[in-house]
Amino acid sequence: MFAARCVFLLLLAVVASTRGANILGLFSSHSPSHLIIHMSVAKALAEAGHNVTVVSMLKPTITHKDITVIVVPMKKEQELVMENQMSVMAGQKNSLFSTMNRILNDMDVMIKAQAELLSDPRFLRIYETKFDLMILGYFINDFQLGVAAKLKVPVIVDWMSAPVPIIEKFTGNPSEISYVPIMGTVVTHPMSFFNRIENLAKSLIFKYIIVAFEYKLFRIYKEVFPAKDQPTLDELRKNISMVFVGCHLNSEGPIRALVPAIVEIGGIQVKDKPDTLPKDIDTFLNKSKQGAVFLSLGSNIKSSSVKPEIVQTLFKVLSGLKQNVIWKWEDLEKTPGNASNILYKNWLPQDDILAHPNTKLFITHAGKGGITEAQYHGVPMVALPIFGDQHGNAGVMEKSGYGVALDLLTITEDSLKEAVEEVLGNEKYRQAIGKFSALYRDRPLTPKQLVVYWTEYILKHRGAPHLQSPAVHMSFIELNNLDIYALILTILVLFVFLTRLVGKLIWKKFWGTTKISKAKKNQ
């Protein structure tokens, strides 16, 4: 009995040691969709009894009574640069690489603003609080790892998608480019010879982009954290305890190796039970007896940034449907047109609308968050990608049979109408995405449970160096055994050289002597 009580008290002590921790969430990405993912992680921890302080440049739509939010917004001139660049991208074709190049150059205010945040008085107050852990919402801002070093706390990185090269570098995860497509690449498996050539080429370009970004990030880190006793950014990267990634590869694929320091939390933003919809939206959806179409081009691109002729194409097709349409449109005083079947809203609870049984089609820009929510709720899609990873997301979605992808800049009334009617009228899309939804939901632990468990695990052990891959602490030469191959090659070369040398000596010794003897006899 005494032993049982001791065990019980020990368990209580372990639980108490991890409950009620002070956690800092540094979520400075200037993207509302990124913030939704990060705040969903914060909310899961707050619901588990932890005190979470979030620093962001945007006011979050997701919150909790135990989350303290500190908003340090961008400067107005930086906001204007961002809006102008987004408008430019909305009017032209953008690959993933051109988007990254734009962030590196024309849109580098996105990086600079995240650095300037660290010296803002509103942010500096966080150093007055004793924290136990920092969660870094990652988007080209790993110089912010210096904050965790000053606070002397372990770090969890939160990333919105499947592992990309920089996440693999943080964790020592193998890239496996022979069968794992680089973000934005659409392939069938197993990859063909030419697919592998394309993937290898893109991976090399990615590595070049990473090097270009690292030059900027290392310089910013030294400027923000100039103290001589401050660890280097390389050292801090090697001490990341864990990375949460927004994927579920068992259902999304391709199946690949993941080191223990990578934890999949894809779908963290999807609610266990949908919230009650605003009254006007709920009424609109409930009376949609023919079903409803939901149109949203995301939170980064304003609808007004899309070319007027494209907006009119969308309006003409959607206003002619028998289904009702909910359209995310920011400027309610200047809508594309009036139609009895269209409800315009400047903000929409996307996950809750997709969860409604009358939502039959999602017209989306193919952002990772929206794709995930539609797949979870089994809603087929028509994708109109704009930039970044959206083209790749749209391509994978279409290839998987969950809908149709179109080029936003070249759509016509006929092509859009045909796509919408095809997806609404052909049951194969709903069946295919319904099967995926079943796979996506079938997990031993929910994303929220995984976030809570592994966060408390890191808190309990004050970090998790024992989960790190040895690859994190190895150089490129060591990791790829180049020094061993160089040694083997050197030995082989020396062996061949010595063999030839000995052979020549033997030849001269015996055959050379014979020739001399014969010459003397002939004399």
C-alpha positions in Angstrom: 0.0 0.0 0.0 2.8 2.4 0.9 4.6 1.6 -2.4 1.4 2.3 -4.3 1.1 5.7 -2.6 4.7 6.6 -3.4 4.1 5.7 -7.1 0.9 7.8 -7.1 2.7 10.8 -5.5 5.5 10.5 -7.9 3.1 10.5 -10.9 1.4 13.6 -9.4 4.8 15.3 -9.1 5.7 14.5 -12.7 2.3 15.9 -13.9 2.6 19.0 -11.7 6.1 19.6 -13.0 4.8 20.0 -16.5 1.4 21.6 -15.9 1.1 25.3 -15.8 4.3 26.1 -17.6 5.1 29.6 -19.0 5.4 29.2 -22.7 6.4 31.9 -25.2 5.0 31.7 -28.7 7.0 33.9 -31.1 4.8 34.0 -34.2 6.0 36.9 -36.3 5.2 35.7 -39.8 3.1 38.3 -41.6 0.6 35.8 -42.8 -2.8 35.3 -41.2 -2.9 31.6 -42.4 0.4 30.9 -40.7 -0.8 32.6 -37.6 -3.9 30.4 -37.5 -1.7 27.2 -37.4 0.6 28.6 -34.7 -2.3 29.9 -32.6 -4.0 26.5 -32.8 -0.8 25.1 -31.2 -0.9 27.8 -28.5 -4.6 27.2 -27.8 -4.1 23.4 -27.4 -1.4 24.1 -24.8 -3.6 26.8 -23.1 -6.5 24.3 -22.9 -4.1 21.8 -21.3 -3.5 24.3 -18.4 -0.3 26.2 -19.6 0.2 29.9 -19.6 1.0 31.0 -23.1 2.3 34.4 -24.1 2.2 35.1 -27.9 4.1 37.8 -29.7 2.8 38.5 -33.2 2.7 41.2 -35.9 -1.0 40.5 -36.5 -4.0 40.3 -34.2 -5.0 36.6 -34.1 -8.5 35.3 -34.7 -7.9 32.3 -32.5 -7.3 32.9 -28.8 -8.0 31.6 -25.2 -8.3 33.1 -21.8 -4.9 31.8 -20.8 -3.2 33.3 -23.9 -1.6 36.7 -23.5 -1.2 38.3 -26.9 1.4 41.1 -27.6 0.9 42.6 -31.0 3.8 44.5 -32.6 2.5 45.5 -36.0 4.6 46.2 -39.1 5.3 49.9 -39.9 2.9 51.5 -42.3 5.5 51.9 -45.0 6.3 48.1 -44.7 2.6 47.2 -44.9 2.4 49.2 -48.1 5.4 47.4 -49.6 3.8 44.1 -48.7 0.4 45.0 -50.2 2.0 46.3 -53.4 4.0 43.2 -53.8 1.0 41.0 -53.2 -0.9 42.9 -55.8 1.9 42.4 -58.3 1.9 38.7 -57.6 -1.8 38.5 -58.0 -1.5 39.8 -61.6 1.3 37.5 -62.8 2.5 33.9 -62.8 4.6 33.0 -59.8 6.7 29.9 -59.3 7.8 28.8 -55.8 11.4 29.9 -56.7 10.3 33.3 -58.0 8.3 33.8 -54.8 11.3 33.0 -52.7 13.5 35.3 -54.8 10.9 38.1 -54.3 11.0 37.5 -50.5 14.8 37.7 -50.6 14.8 41.0 -52.5 11.6 43.1 -53.2 9.8 41.7 -50.1 12.6 41.6 -47.7 10.7 43.9 -45.4 9.0 40.6 -44.3 12.3 39.6 -42.8 13.4 43.0 -41.6 10.2 43.6 -39.8 10.7 40.3 -37.9 14.1 41.5 -36.8 12.9 45.0 -35.8 10.2 43.4 -33.7 13.0 42.1 -31.3 14.0 45.6 -30.3 10.5 47.0 -29.8 9.7 48.0 -26.2 6.5 45.9 -26.3 8.6 42.9 -27.1 11.4 43.6 -24.7 9.0 43.2 -21.8 9.1 39.5 -22.3 12.6 39.3 -20.8 11.0 40.3 -17.5 9.1 37.0 -17.4 10.5 33.6 -16.5 9.7 31.3 -19.3 10.1 27.5 -19.5 9.9 27.0 -23.3 9.8 28.9 -26.5 7.8 27.9 -29.6 9.1 29.6 -32.8 6.6 29.9 -35.7 9.1 29.5 -38.5 9.2 31.6 -41.7 12.7 32.7 -42.6 13.3 34.0 -39.1 15.6 31.6 -37.3 17.7 34.5 -36.1 14.9 34.8 -33.5 16.4 31.6 -31.8 18.6 34.2 -30.1 15.6 35.0 -27.9 15.5 31.5 -26.5 19.2 31.7 -25.8 18.7 34.9 -23.8 15.8 33.3 -21.9 17.8 30.0 -21.5 14.9 27.9 -22.6 14.5 24.9 -25.0 12.9 25.6 -28.4 10.2 23.9 -30.5 9.9 25.1 -34.1 6.4 25.1 -35.6 6.3 24.8 -39.4 3.1 24.9 -41.6 3.8 22.1 -44.0 5.7 18.9 -44.7 9.5 19.0 -44.0 11.4 21.2 -46.4 15.2 21.3 -46.8 15.8 23.9 -44.0 13.6 21.9 -41.5 15.5 18.7 -42.5 18.7 20.6 -41.8 17.5 21.6 -38.3 16.7 18.0 -37.4 19.2 16.0 -39.4 16.3 14.4 -41.4 17.3 12.6 -44.6 16.1 14.4 -47.7 15.6 11.3 -49.9 15.2 13.3 -53.1 15.0 10.2 -55.2 11.4 9.7 -54.1 10.4 12.7 -52.0 9.3 15.6 -54.3 10.6 19.1 -53.4 7.7 21.4 -52.4 5.8 22.6 -55.4 6.6 19.5 -57.5 3.9 17.2 -58.7 5.0 13.6 -59.5 3.7 10.1 -59.6 5.4 7.3 -57.6 7.8 5.8 -58.2 9.5 8.7 -59.8 10.5 8.3 -63.4 14.1 9.0 -64.5 13.2 12.5 -65.7 11.2 13.2 -62.5 14.3 12.4 -60.5 16.4 14.7 -62.7 13.8 17.5 -62.2 13.7 16.9 -58.4 17.5 16.8 -58.1 17.7 20.1 -60.1 15.1 21.8 -57.9 16.7 20.5 -54.7 20.0 22.1 -55.9 18.2 25.4 -56.6 16.7 25.2 -53.1 20.1 24.7 -51.6 21.3 27.8 -53.4 18.3 29.8 -52.1 19.0 28.6 -48.6 22.6 29.8 -48.8 21.4 33.2 -50.1 18.9 33.5 -47.2 21.5 32.3 -44.6 23.8 35.1 -45.6 21.1 37.6 -44.7 19.9 35.7 -41.6 23.4 35.4 -40.1 24.1 39.1 -40.7 20.8 40.0 -39.0 21.5 37.7 -36.0 24.9 39.4 -35.4 23.2 42.8 -35.5 20.4 41.9 -33.1 22.5 39.8 -30.7 26.0 41.3 -30.7 27.0 40.1 -27.3 30.3 38.1 -27.3 28.9 35.4 -24.9 25.9 34.8 -27.2 26.0 31.4 -28.9 26.3 31.4 -32.7 23.3 30.9 -34.9 24.7 27.6 -36.0 25.0 26.4 -32.4 21.4 27.5 -31.7 20.1 25.6 -34.8 21.8 22.5 -33.5 19.9 22.8 -30.2 16.3 22.9 -31.5 14.5 20.3 -29.4 11.7 19.4 -31.8 9.9 20.6 -34.9 6.1 20.3 -35.4 5.2 20.0 -39.1 1.8 20.6 -40.6 1.4 17.3 -42.5 0.2 13.7 -42.1 2.3 11.6 -44.5 0.4 8.4 -43.8 -2.5 9.8 -45.8 -0.8 12.6 -47.8 2.3 10.8 -48.8 4.9 10.0 -49.9 5.8 7.7 -47.1 9.3 8.7 -45.9 11.7 8.5 -43.0 11.2 11.0 -40.2 13.6 11.4 -37.3 12.0 11.4 -33.7 12.5 15.2 -33.5 9.9 15.7 -36.2 6.3 15.4 -35.1 3.4 15.5 -37.5 0.5 17.7 -36.5 -1.3 18.3 -39.8 -4.8 19.5 -39.3 -4.1 21.1 -35.9 -6.3 24.0 -36.8 -9.4 21.8 -37.5 -11.8 22.0 -34.6 -12.9 18.8 -32.8 -16.4 20.3 -33.0 -17.2 23.2 -35.3 -18.1 26.5 -33.7 -21.6 27.9 -34.1 -21.6 29.9 -37.3 -22.6 33.6 -37.3 -26.4 33.8 -37.7 -26.5 35.2 -41.2 -24.0 32.6 -42.5 -25.8 29.8 -40.7 -29.2 30.9 -42.1 -27.7 31.2 -45.6 -26.2 27.8 -45.5 -29.2 26.1 -44.0 -31.5 27.4 -46.7 -29.0 26.2 -49.4 -31.1 23.2 -50.4 -29.1 22.7 -53.6 -25.9 23.0 -51.7 -23.4 25.9 -51.3 -20.2 26.9 -52.9 -17.5 28.6 -50.8 -15.0 30.9 -52.5 -11.9 32.3 -50.7 -8.6 33.3 -52.2 -6.9 33.3 -48.9 -5.8 35.9 -46.4 -2.6 37.2 -48.1 -4.0 38.4 -51.4 -6.9 40.9 -51.2 -9.7 40.1 -53.6 -9.5 43.6 -55.0 -5.9 42.8 -56.1 -7.2 40.3 -58.6 -7.6 41.7 -62.1 -11.2 43.2 -62.6 -11.8 41.1 -65.7 -11.0 37.9 -63.7 -13.3 39.0 -60.9 -16.1 39.6 -63.4 -15.5 36.1 -64.8 -15.9 34.7 -61.3 -19.1 36.7 -60.7 -20.8 35.8 -63.9 -20.2 32.1 -63.4 -21.1 32.0 -59.7 -24.2 34.2 -60.0 -25.5 31.8 -62.6 -25.3 28.7 -60.4 -28.4 27.1 -58.7 -26.3 26.7 -55.6 -25.8 29.5 -53.1 -22.3 31.1 -52.9 -20.4 32.5 -49.9 -17.6 34.8 -51.2 -14.8 36.2 -49.1 -14.5 39.8 -50.3 -12.8 42.5 -48.2 -14.5 45.7 -49.5 -18.2 45.2 -48.9 -19.0 48.7 -50.4 -17.5 47.7 -53.7 -18.6 44.1 -54.4 -18.3 42.4 -57.8 -22.0 42.6 -58.3 -25.4 41.9 -56.7 -26.9 38.4 -57.0 -29.5 36.8 -54.8 -27.5 33.6 -54.5 -24.2 35.3 -53.3 -23.3 36.3 -49.8 -20.2 38.5 -49.5 -18.3 38.6 -46.2 -15.0 40.3 -45.4 -14.1 37.6 -42.9 -15.2 34.0 -42.8 -14.7 31.1 -40.3 -13.4 28.9 -43.0 -13.1 25.6 -41.1 -16.6 25.9 -39.7 -18.1 26.7 -43.2 -16.3 23.7 -44.7 -17.7 21.5 -41.9 -21.3 22.4 -42.8 -23.0 19.5 -44.6 -24.4 21.9 -47.2 -21.0 23.0 -48.4 -20.5 21.1 -51.6 -17.5 22.9 -53.3 -14.6 25.0 -52.2 -13.0 27.4 -54.7 -9.6 28.0 -53.2 -6.2 29.6 -53.9 -4.8 26.2 -52.8 -3.0 27.3 -49.6 -1.9 24.5 -47.4 -4.3 25.4 -44.6 -7.4 25.6 -46.8 -6.5 22.4 -48.7 -6.1 20.6 -45.4 -9.4 21.8 -44.0 -11.3 20.8 -47.2 -9.7 17.4 -47.3 -10.5 16.8 -43.6 -14.2 17.7 -44.1 -14.4 15.9 -47.5 -15.2 18.9 -49.6 -14.0 18.7 -53.3 -12.3 21.7 -54.8 -11.6 24.0 -57.7 -8.2 25.4 -57.2 -7.0 28.8 -58.5 -3.4 29.0 -57.3 -1.5 32.3 -57.2 2.1 31.9 -55.8 4.4 30.0 -53.6 3.5 26.4 -52.9 0.0 26.9 -54.1 0.6 25.6 -57.6 2.2 22.4 -56.3 -0.7 22.0 -53.8 -3.2 22.4 -56.5 -1.4 19.9 -58.8 -1.3 17.3 -56.1 -5.0 17.9 -55.2 -6.0 17.4 -58.9 -3.8 14.4 -59.4 -5.3 12.8 -56.3 -8.8 13.2 -57.7 -10.1 15.7 -55.2 -11.0 18.4 -57.7 -9.8 20.4 -60.7 -7.0 23.0 -60.9 -7.2 26.0 -63.2 -4.8 28.9 -64.0 -6.4 32.0 -62.4 -4.8 34.4 -64.9 -6.2 32.6 -68.0 -9.7 31.3 -66.8 -12.7 32.1 -69.0 -16.3 31.8 -68.2 -16.5 28.5 -70.1 -13.4 26.9 -68.4 -14.5 28.0 -64.9 -18.2 27.0 -65.5 -17.1 23.6 -66.9 -14.8 23.0 -63.9 -17.4 24.0 -61.3 -20.1 21.9 -62.9 -17.7 19.0 -63.3 -16.8 18.9 -59.6 -20.3 19.6 -58.4 -21.9 17.1 -60.7 -19.5 14.2 -60.7 -19.6 12.1 -57.5 -16.1 10.7 -58.0 -14.5 13.8 -56.5 -16.5 13.6 -53.3 -15.9 9.9 -53.0 -12.2 10.3 -53.5 -11.8 13.1 -51.0 -14.1 11.2 -48.6 -11.7 8.3 -48.6 -8.8 10.6 -47.9 -10.8 12.2 -45.1 -11.2 8.9 -43.4 -7.4 8.2 -43.6 -6.5 11.7 -42.5 -8.7 11.3 -39.3 -7.5 7.8 -38.5 -4.7 8.4 -36.0 -3.8 7.0 -32.6 -3.6 10.6 -31.2 -5.1 13.8 -32.5 -2.8 16.7 -33.5 -3.8 18.6 -30.4 -2.9 15.5 -28.2 0.4 15.2 -29.9 1.2 18.9 -29.4 0.4 18.7 -25.7 2.2 15.4 -25.1 5.4 16.4 -26.9 5.5 19.9 -25.5 5.2 18.6 -22.0 7.8 16.0 -22.8 10.3 18.8 -23.8 9.3 20.7 -20.6 9.8 17.7 -18.4 13.3 16.9 -19.8 14.3 20.6 -20.3 14.9 19.9 -24.0 15.4 16.7 -25.8 19.0 16.3 -27.1 18.6 12.5 -26.8 16.0 12.7 -29.6 18.4 14.5 -32.0 19.8 12.8 -35.0 23.6 12.6 -34.9 23.5 14.1 -38.4 22.7 17.5 -36.8 26.2 17.7 -35.4 28.0 16.4 -38.4 29.6 18.4 -41.2 28.6 17.8 -44.9 31.8 15.9 -45.4 31.3 13.6 -42.4 27.6 13.1 -43.1 28.2 11.9 -46.6 31.4 9.9 -45.8 33.3 12.0 -48.3 36.5 11.8 -46.1 36.2 8.0 -46.1 35.6 7.9 -49.9 38.6 10.2 -50.3 40.8 7.9 -48.2 39.6 4.8 -50.2 40.3 6.6 -53.4 43.7 7.7 -52.2 44.6 4.2 -51.2 43.4 2.8 -54.6 45.4 5.5 -56.5 48.5 4.7 -54.4 48.0 1.0 -54.8 47.8 1.4 -58.6 50.8 3.7 -58.6 52.9 1.4 -56.5 51.8 -1.6 -58.5 52.9 0.0 -61.7 56.2 1.2 -60.1 57.0 -2.3 -58.8 56.0 -3.8 -62.1 58.4 -1.5 -63.9 61.2 -2.3 -61.5 60.6 -6.1 -62.0 60.5 -5.6 -65.7 63.7 -3.8 -65.7 65.3 -6.2 -63.3 64.5 -9.4 -65.3 63.6 -8.5 -68.8 66.1 -5.6 -69.0 69.0 -7.9 -67.9 68.0 -10.5 -70.5 68.1 -7.9 -73.2 71.6 -6.7 -72.1 72.8 -10.4 -72.1 71.5 -11.0 -75.6 73.1 -7.8 -76.8 76.5 -8.9 -75.5 76.2 -12.3 -77.1 75.4 -10.8 -80.4 78.6 -8.7 -80.2 
